[in-house]
Amino acid sequence: MSFSLPLSLGVESLCENVDIRITDDMSDDELKKRMNDALPVGIRILDVYENFMDCEQICYSDYVYKFEFEDNDLALQKIKSVLEAEQIMVLKKGKQGRKRVFKETDIKQFIVKYNISIRDEDIVLNIRLFAGVKKNLNPTLLFDTIIRLIDMDFEWKSIARINLLTEDLKQYR
């Protein structure tokens, strides 16, 4: 059993894929039923199919971030400024030989597109990030960077991955 693109800590998902190899003959419906009977509450198998794509085909990931601040209007303007900046610089963990080092990286290049607005009591950021083997941005790193750069305390947050896409923008399955 292997997961296509593991989730970052603190991120929920509505679109996880898991590659399961079985040795017995079993219908897709039987596998789905057995898995759902064994899984904890809140985790369900929605679909079973055989021709599973290679995880190297994942190129993008869509997320929904929800923030709440004491002053959402001010926070919205500050977040827009961060996302519209020419560069968004962070210290990112990397390797140099066998040593772990931090290197300054512009994460703006990992943001494909976004839309941000205030809905009800939340600031909602819909964003597509590069994801996968070749180019990948941890959604938590983006969140932490936004909070650091706007210098405002948040009341509440959630980050949810809602889609995995291939290079030609087809849903990863």
C-alpha atoms as one frame of an Amber mdcrd trajectory, in Angstrom:
protein
   0.000   0.000   0.000   1.395   3.413  -0.921  -0.019   6.931  -0.955   0.484
   8.987  -4.103   1.441  12.296  -2.500   1.586  12.243   1.306  -0.165  15.073
   3.131   1.665  17.665   5.163   0.963  17.642   8.883  -2.163  19.660   9.687
  -3.606  19.460   6.164  -6.857  17.627   5.464  -7.738  16.089   2.118 -10.789
  15.365   0.026  -8.875  13.538  -2.712  -6.364  11.008  -1.413  -5.285   8.151
  -3.623  -3.772   4.960  -2.335  -2.251   2.191  -4.422  -3.166  -1.198  -2.936
  -1.880  -4.476  -4.339  -3.994  -7.523  -3.523  -3.057 -11.156  -4.046  -6.551
 -12.710  -4.026  -9.260 -12.407  -6.658 -11.672  -9.767  -5.421 -14.150  -7.472
  -7.142 -13.771  -3.709  -6.822 -17.019  -3.578  -4.828 -15.833  -6.281  -2.422
 -12.504  -4.501  -1.869 -14.312  -1.207  -1.230 -16.696  -2.853   1.259 -13.919
  -4.651   3.155 -11.772  -1.537   3.360 -14.659   0.664   4.538 -15.619  -1.908
   7.180 -12.068  -1.754   8.575 -11.386   1.997   8.324 -11.966   4.437  11.198
 -14.948   6.792  11.241 -14.448   9.697   8.851 -12.189   7.857   6.405 -13.977
   6.195   3.483 -13.040   4.570   0.202 -15.089   6.368  -2.456 -13.944   4.608
  -5.594 -11.877   1.605  -6.646 -10.307   1.267 -10.087  -7.553  -0.726 -11.662
  -5.579   1.427 -14.085  -3.894   3.575 -11.462  -1.707   6.424 -12.755   1.945
   6.582 -11.774   2.468   9.122  -8.969   5.160  10.811 -11.091   2.281  12.148
 -13.220   1.142  14.431 -10.374   2.068  17.985 -11.271  -0.359  20.258  -9.388
  -2.425  20.285  -6.244  -5.430  22.486  -5.479  -5.946  23.716  -1.916  -8.490
  25.749   0.019  -7.039  27.782   2.882  -9.402  29.364   5.397  -8.158  32.057
   7.762  -9.912  34.160  10.348  -8.419  37.343  11.772  -9.644  40.018  14.120
  -9.575  42.387  11.109 -10.265  40.287   7.998 -10.325  43.310   5.663  -6.812
  44.372   6.655  -5.555  40.778   6.559  -7.043  40.276   3.082  -5.156  43.289
   1.722  -1.909  42.148   3.343  -2.257  38.577   2.024  -2.980  39.917  -1.479
   0.190  42.026  -1.249   2.241  38.966  -0.324   0.793  36.879  -3.166   1.173
  39.707  -5.708   4.800  40.415  -4.786   7.480  39.641  -7.383   9.128  37.204
  -4.986   8.132  35.340  -1.833  11.388  34.391  -0.148  11.660  31.640   2.480
  14.349  29.570   4.122  13.794  26.042   2.865  15.475  22.892   4.173  17.775
  21.245   1.681  20.832  19.058   1.440  24.387  19.868   0.500  26.183  16.575
   0.229  25.280  14.789   3.452  24.621  17.965   5.439  21.182  19.468   5.987
  21.252  23.159   5.189  18.790  25.998   4.826  18.746  27.846   1.554  16.805
  30.902   0.543  14.169  30.031  -2.051  11.583  32.044  -3.950   8.340  30.088
  -3.494   6.402  32.433  -5.804   7.501  30.166  -8.686   5.512  27.286  -7.117
   2.202  29.203  -7.173   0.277  28.568 -10.395  -2.894  30.574  -9.735  -5.083
  31.728  -6.871  -8.275  33.494  -5.890  -8.811  35.097  -2.496 -11.916  36.640
  -0.934 -13.829  37.076   2.294 -16.735  34.649   2.725 -18.818  34.819   5.881
 -16.282  35.151   8.718 -13.331  33.661   6.813 -10.727  34.692   4.323 -10.803
  31.919   1.711  -7.780  31.318  -0.500  -8.225  28.876  -3.390  -4.777  28.142
  -4.736  -3.068  25.797  -7.189   0.485  24.849  -6.273   3.100  22.788  -8.025
   3.121  19.360  -6.428   4.851  16.105  -7.127   8.275  14.709  -7.774   9.756
  17.463  -9.972   8.512  20.618  -8.262   6.669  20.752  -4.942   5.599  23.345
  -2.375   4.539  22.271   1.092   1.183  24.025   1.709   2.063  24.504   5.380
   5.264  26.347   4.419   3.169  28.723   2.308   0.742  29.280   5.203   3.560
  29.923   7.699   5.228  32.314   5.250   2.037  34.302   4.674   1.454  34.633
   8.429   5.079  35.680   9.004   5.003  38.296   6.235   1.658  39.886   7.120
   2.639  39.967  10.806  -0.890  39.409  12.132  -2.190  36.854  14.598  -4.793
  34.539  13.131  -7.823  33.318  15.020  -8.383  30.133  13.067  -7.145  28.255
  10.034  -7.682  25.195   7.913  -5.913  23.875   4.859  -7.579  21.265   2.644
  -6.238  19.590  -0.464  -9.171  19.274  -2.843  -7.589  17.961  -6.039  -4.477
  16.389  -7.541  -3.849  17.138 -11.220  -1.573  15.914 -13.990   0.494  18.210
 -16.212  -2.395  18.469 -18.705  -4.770  19.370 -15.818  -6.584  16.049 -15.767
  -7.641  14.684 -12.389  -5.031  12.286 -11.031  -6.474   8.785 -10.515
